[in-house]
């Protein structure tokens, strides 16, 4: 009986340690990673819209200098899913014209995780654009995606990329009452400690 109890305790303790480590070391996806996932979604939509994925597709990217990084991601996804991509227009091939016209990163709200806990911010990353697929019948479609989650406020620099300005967003100010509450609690704790100190000495 003691062996079974000890074994159960060991298994429970091991599970607790693994869960704790996973929650603390799981890496938050960067803003660029979230943009990449939305480009992947648009690429999946292109594949679904293509009448014959066995034929080669000539691709024309209209991404400007701001979003040129998405070009390789798009081509890589299409190629990995069996689409034969050509970077020059050849007679008889379908033509894909792909445009990203808007991206945005925002942190609309900052809040604490519990009383005097860590500051977190809500994160919203969005991407939109359109594509035209020309073959026997020209097909035009828009796409628009957004991802919303929560990240630590002090980790924002790690999830933004200095090389790509579109991965940056405006960080909100600390909540007014929270910024007042923390010094008040600190002063109150210090005052309580002083009172206890002199109370104990008087006894």
N, C-alpha and C positions, 0 to 999 in steps of 0.2 A: 504493500500500500504506500509506504514511504517512497519507494522507487518511482511509482506512478505519479505521485504528487510532485516529486522533484523534477521528473521529466516534463510534466505539464508546465511547471514554473519556468523551466529552461526554454521550452518552446514559446511560451508567452513572452518571456523577456527578449528572446531573439527576434520575434515578430515585431515587438515594440521598437527595438533598436533599428531594424531595417526600415520600418515606417518612418521613424524620426529622421534617419539619414536621407531617405528618398525625398522627404518634404523639405529638407534644408539644403540639399545639394542639387535639386532639380533646377536646371538653368532656364531663366526666362528668355523666351524668344525675342530677338532684336526686332526693331521696327522694320528693318530691311527684310528679315526673314518672313514677316507677315505680308509685306508687299510681294515677295516671291510666291507665297502660297496663293495670293489672289491672281497673280499672273498665270500660275498653274491652272487655276479655275477657268480663266478666260481661254487658255489653250485647250482645255477639255471641252469647252463649248465650241471651239473651232472644229475640233475633231468630230463632234456630234453633228455639226452643220455640214461637214464635207460629205458629198454623195459617194465618193469613191476614194477611200484612203490609200488604196494601192497605187494610185498615180502620183507622180511628182507634183509638188506645189512650189511655184516661185513666190518668194516672200519679199515684200517691200515694207520696211519699218519706218514709221514717222514718229520718232521718239525725241527728236531734238537732242540738245546736249544734256538736258536735265535727267532724262529717263533712259538714256542709251544702255544702262546696265540691265534693263529688262529684256533687251534684244536677245542676248545669249541665253537667258533663262527660258524665254519662249521657244527658241529654236531647239534648245536641249530637251525640253519637255516633248515637243512634237516629234523629234527624232527618236526619243526613247519609247514613244508609243507607235512606232512603225510608219511615221510620215516621212517621205523622201523630200527633203527640203533643198531648194536651189536658191542661191542668192542673186541669180540673174534670170531675167525673163527669157524663156525658151518657148518656141512656137508649140502650141498644142497643150501646154501645161496650164493648170489652174493657177490663178494669181491671188495671193493673200496680201491685202493691205491692212496693216495693223497700227492703230493709233492709241496712245495713252494721253488723255487730255487733262486729267486732274488727279492729284494725290493730296492727301491731307493727314496730318498727325495732330491730335488734340488731346489734352489732359483736362477734361472739363471740371473735375472736382478732386479736392484733396481732403482726406479724412484720416482719423486715427483708428488703428485696430485695437479697440478696447481703451480703457481708462489710462491715459498717459502712455499709450502704446506707440508702435511704429507708425510713421506717416505713410499712407498709401495714396495713389492717385488712380482714377479711372483713366484708361487709355482707349482711344478710338482711332483706328487706322483705316483709311478708305482709299479706294482706287477706282477710276472709271475711264472708259474710252469706247472704242468701237472697232469693228473690222469689216472689211468687204471681201467676200470670196467670189471671184469671177471664174466661171467655167462656161458650161452651156447656158446656165442661168445665173445672173448676178444676185448675190444674197448679201444684204447688209444687216448687221446686228450690233446693238449697243450692249455694253456690260458695265455693271456697277457692283462693287463688293465693299463690305466693311467688316471689321473685326473689333469687338469691344471686350476688354478684360481689365484686370487690376494689377498694378505693379507697385513696387516699393518706390517711394519718392526719392530716396537717396541712391537709387540704382538707375536713374534715368540716363545719366551720362554713358552708362555701359550699354544701354539698348539703342542709343542713337549712334549714327555713324558720321564722323567729322567730314568724310569725303563726299557725303551726299546730303546736301541741305534739306532735301524733301523728307528726310527721316527725322527732322527736328520739329518740336512743337513748343508752344509757350507753356511754361510751368506755372500753375496757379499759386497764389499766396497761401500761407498757412491760415487755417480758419481763425477768425478773430478771437473767439472765446477760448479756443485751445491755447493760443499764444499768450493769453492773459492767465489762464488757469495754471499752467506749468510753473511760472515764477511764484504764484500765490501758494501753491502746494509746497514748493521748496522752502519758502519763508515760513510757512506754518510748521513744517517739519523741524526746521532749525529752532523755532521758538519753543516747540514742544520739548526738544532735546535739552535746551537751556533750562526750562522749568523743571524737568525731571532731574537734571544734574544738581541744581540747588536744593531740590526737595530731598534727594537722597543724602546730600552732604549735611543738611540740617538735622537729619535723623541720626 
